[in-house]
């Protein structure tokens, strides 16, 4: 992939931006065909740069770039459709999605199946309908696209279909096991089927789904905590900010 | 010819300024040495004193060499209005162009979870003390209209709502003298949503 290439008007989103040199921005973008790419937006921090307002996270964009190597040079950006607004708690959820992609998707690894999942989740968040469940489904699909998909509709080791009224213990490497023995995450059949079908379960099911997803993601995220999750908690509870080191 | 060690050191040091590359650093260095030794001495002194003495205001966190900055200690200002901005330069911009008589709180940044910048890094514990300690009527959220600025404004807005303090946010709109055709879509839709009745 180290040959000089020009990519023109590729749909994508900015995941994160950091200042680069005096007047430029370093973007981590997530694009439809090319996955995550590192792009340098030259001059994007100049006072009159037209790109500055455009290159914001969560905006559907058409990105053009050129170059070789780890960082490519952004040659153009246009809005792809009407701008999306994330506000309040939806912003925290948006940061969470972006942090997950930054942590779990490597640069230049095309993710043609994950891109529509991300775009769809963002659009659900802007409508601020069932935000929590939208995040669960994103996590489910993220794991699937990365090749770590959870077994939800069937029991582990070819044990038959998951029964809605059944009680299971989920072993992350294997799947749901109907009898207790050797740990696992307790989860009801109802919840597993809700996750498989994408239909929101009741309050208890949501809590179980959250526990299950969190445990599954921890396998791949490692021990470093997610920064956006802390912000999310604070947004949701709006407690006093916790001083660091506690 | 390569510059002598002292000159090379000066050139290298000047490069810490924003927008100064090797060429402009060299031009500055030779200008100071050839034509303006006094200016160079003044600059050196000013840099040393500022770097050593300028700290943060105990109340609003802006830069000042006193314990409390001039704005915070001005009794004629309205102490029940608090405008929250991201940087000391924002205070200067607002002071220079609008007739605002309240106080400021300078965050020195914004919330940015992906960079690991959380509420305590931008002094929100101190802001909460201000909320609880004084009689504040209104919080004016003047963080930048970026995703991070928006998240920061929302967060502070929640904190003030819990305490029953009115929070307002600066309007986003079309620049004066601008033409609709050339305004970016996000700004335009913000301006449209925030339209006001003609009185």
Interface residues (C-beta under 8 A of the other chain):
Chain A: X16 X18 X22 X23 X50 X53 X54 X56 X57 X58 X59 X79 X82 X83 X85 X86 X87 X88 X91 X92 X94 X95 X98 X99 X102 X227 X228 X230 X231 X234 X235 X238 X240 X241 X242 X243 X244
Chain B: X18 X19 X111 X113 X114 X115 X116 X118 X119 X120 X124 X125 X128 X146 X147 X150 X151 X154 X155 X158 X159 X162 X184 X185 X186 X187 X189
